[in-house]
Amino acid sequence: MKHAIVIGSSMAGLLAARALSTRFEQVTVLERDHLPENAQARKGVPQGQHAHGLLAAGLNSLETLFPGFTKDLIEAGALPGDAAESIRWFQFGTYKIRSHSGITGLFMSRPLIESKVYAAVKNLPNVSFVETCSVIDLTSSKDKTRVTGVQLSLDDYAIFENLEADLVVDASGR
C-alpha cells in the first residue's frame, strides 16, 4: 500500500504512524497545533500539565518500537521507580497502602514522553508531518463506500486541499 494519513499527533496518532510506517510507503500525520521540538505542553493536549508515568508494559512496548527509548527518557530527566511503592496514591478519599511490586516504570511529564516519541517518529524516513492544519472532512469514493482521503485547511485559511490516501486513521480525539 502506498499512502496512509493519521489525523492527530497525540500518543495514539504517533504510535499509529509508527505502526503504519512498516506497511505503507508514505505516512502523513496531520496536526492542528504546532509541534514543539522539546518537551512543552500543547494547547490541544488535555491533562498535558499533569504528572505522568509509563508502567512497565507501556515502557516495554515503546522500547520495542524505539530501541533505546528508556535510556533517552532517563537521560532527559525521567525517574525510574516502582509505581506501587514510589508514588503515594490517593483514591476514593483515602491514601492507598504502599507496597513493593518489583516492577519498574518511569515517571515524568506528558510533554517529555510525547517529545521523545515525536522525535523518534519524525526520524522515520517515510513519515512526514503537516502542522497547523485542520481536517475539514473525509473524502470518499463516488459511491460513498470507501474513504479516499481528507479535505484539509492549511494555517486557518479558507484554502482547502484534498489529500488522498489508501487508509485514514482518526486519532484526533475529537
C-alpha positions, -999 to +999 in steps of 0.1 A: +000+000+000+012+034-008-002+062+015-017+064+050-029+095+068-031+099+105-052+127+119-037+140+151-002+136+167-013+125+201+003+095+216-023+074+197-015+092+165+022+090+168+021+053+176-003+046+148+021+064+124+050+042+137+029+010+132+018+021+097+053+030+087+062-006+083+033-013+059+029+019+038+054+037+015+043+071+030+026+081+062+014+117+067+005+129+101-018+159+102-018+181+133-038+212+143-011+225+167+025+235+161+046+206+173+074+218+196+109+202+193+113+200+230+091+189+260+065+216+261+028+214+269+005+219+239-029+236+239-047+207+223-035+181+248-058+175+277-040+168+310-008+178+295+003+196+326-003+166+349+025+143+361+026+111+340+042+077+342+049+048+320+041+015+336+063-015+327+041-029+299+039+005+282+075+012+286+084-023+272+062-017+242+078+017+235+113+002+239+104-025+214+091+001+189+120+025+196+152+008+208+170+030+234+138+048+243+141+041+281+177+054+281+166+085+262+139+093+287+161+087+318+188+110+302+161+136+297+151+135+334+125+107+337+127+090+371+126+052+373+106+037+402+081+012+415+046+026+409+032+007+439+060+019+462+074+052+449+041+070+445+015+080+471-018+071+455-050+089+467-082+073+456-118+072+468-110+095+497-081+077+512-044+070+506-035+035+494-010+014+512+024+014+496+039-019+486+069-032+467+058-047+434+093-052+419+080-037+386+098-006+374+082+021+355+092+057+346+078+090+360+079+122+340+058+148+323+035+140+294+053+166+272+086+147+278+070+113+268+054+129+237+085+148+227+106+117+227+080+096+208+076+125+183+113+128+177+116+090+171+086+090+147+098+122+129+131+104+122+114+076+103+122+082+066+087+076+053+067+096+079+060+133+074+041+159+094+018+187+084+014+211+113-012+239+119-038+224+096-074+215+102-090+184+088-124+197+075-139+164+062-131+130+049-133+124+012-149+093-003-153+073-035-182+084-058-204+055-045-196+065-009-183+030+000-147+039+008-128+067+024-103+080-001-086+108+020-092+141+037-100+176+030-079+200+050-074+237+056-038+250+060-030+277+086-066+285+093-072+300+058-102+292+037-079+274+013-089+237+011-067+209-002-076+173-008-051+147+003-056+112-010-048+080+009-053+043+010-060+044+047-071+072+071-067+069+109-086+094+130-065+099+162-077+134+168-096+126+200-124+149+190 
